[in-house]
């Protein structure tokens, strides 16, 4: 932009700027040319900005250093006044010139570098840094004083105080947000896991007061109530044990006696078997030979009678009843000799029959003697085994007598054992009822000590948050109580844990921490 191209009314609008940062050049518009583009009208250099206090005016503008730094308003006003005082136009352009009424600052004597002319500096300054919106549209009159020009405007002061207030509110907001975040993020909470498998867990666990004193008092009362019953049970168990021992001893005795009886009977059978084997050996060998010889001789005798009668031609018949009787054969032979044929001598034939019968009788005597000898040998064998068998039989009789006495003795012991067993069952039933009653009282104790309920998930995890906002749970030590069902019994886990302010407490409940509640009464 060139100052020579300003319109004639530049004394009134030389700082004005159209919207969107474009300059309306009257001469350009009259000639149909597009206006030249300039920068935004409020883009002051850092040393001309009212809000900026860190950049002093550059020394190349020719201002002398001052011992007292000027204020923002005075610096801006003086800079503007300096610019106005230095701008001048040639006379042939018919532009109004600015009167230079402000004193010029002397150049620095120690600056060896030659500064450019003031006119060029002013033009460059105006070209690069256009004036602000609120700058005066008319040039200041030369008679206004320096004091009036350097006084800050009311609008600048208001903006300054608004900036201070906004900063204060921003700092207060940041501080409040930081404090709020700190107090909102810190938290007192409890996390835990009940590490028990293959057991159905309850829906909630409990924060309780310490009820161990109540359990101790209940246990003392339980021991006082069940003591006599347990003593009676112990006595009955001792009596039952003694009776069982006596019955066992008698049963053992009976077993031994019956075993001895069985051994004796077996030995008798063995001895009898030996005797029978020896006797059978005699009669099955020698006795059979005697029988065979007897039968052979008898058959030969019968054949001789039949052959003799056939040779003589007499009627000789033997009935079935007389088949094994030589005497009958002789009688039948003699009867057949009555009225015999003339060539037969009856007397001679009768004598033959008598001789045959006599021979047979001699054979029978010999055979019978042999049989008697066998009988004698048999009796000798029997005489050897007889005393053994007799002794064994007497032993069996004695054993049977002792067995009978033991059976009579064991009967009252078995009756006593049955009575003791029945009384023991009654005492144990009484003990069970007492224990069941006290177990019911024991299960009710924690219900009166519950402080808070904590939900428990199906996988055993639980969480309790924002305890710092619960006035009932201040930091300290607390007791956690968990009840489960296992093996048909109620199992408890009771242990203490700390709750620290604004921190996480992690709890892992192991299976070893659970015990059956009936053990609490022992």
Secondary structure, 3 states (H helix, E strand, C coil): CCHHHCCCCHHHHCCCCCHHHECCCHHHHHHCCCCCECCCCCCCCHHHCCCCCCCCCCHHHCCCCCCCCCCHHHHHHHHHHHHHHHCCCCHHHCCCCCCCCCCCCCCCCCCCCCCCCHHHHHHHHHHHCCCCCCCCCCCCCCCCCHHHHCCCCHHHHHHHHHHHHHHHHHHHHHHHHHHHHHHHHCCCEEEEEEECCCCCCCCEEEEECCCHHHHHHHHHHHHHHHHHHHHHHHHHHHHHHHHHHHHHHHHHHHHHHHHHHHHHHHHHHHHHHHHHHHHHHHHHHHHHHHHHHHHHHHHHHHHHHHHHHHHHCCCCCCCCCCCCCHHHHHHHHHHHCCCCCCCCCHHHHHHHHHHHHHHHHHHHHHHHHHHHHHHHHHHHHHHHHHHHHHHHHHHHHHHHHHHHHHHHHHHHHHHHHHHHHHHHHHHHHHHHHHHHHHHHHHHHHHHHCEEEEEECCCCCEEEECCHHHCCCCCCEEEEEEEEEEECCEEEEEEEEEEECCCCEEEEEEEHHHCEEHHHHHC
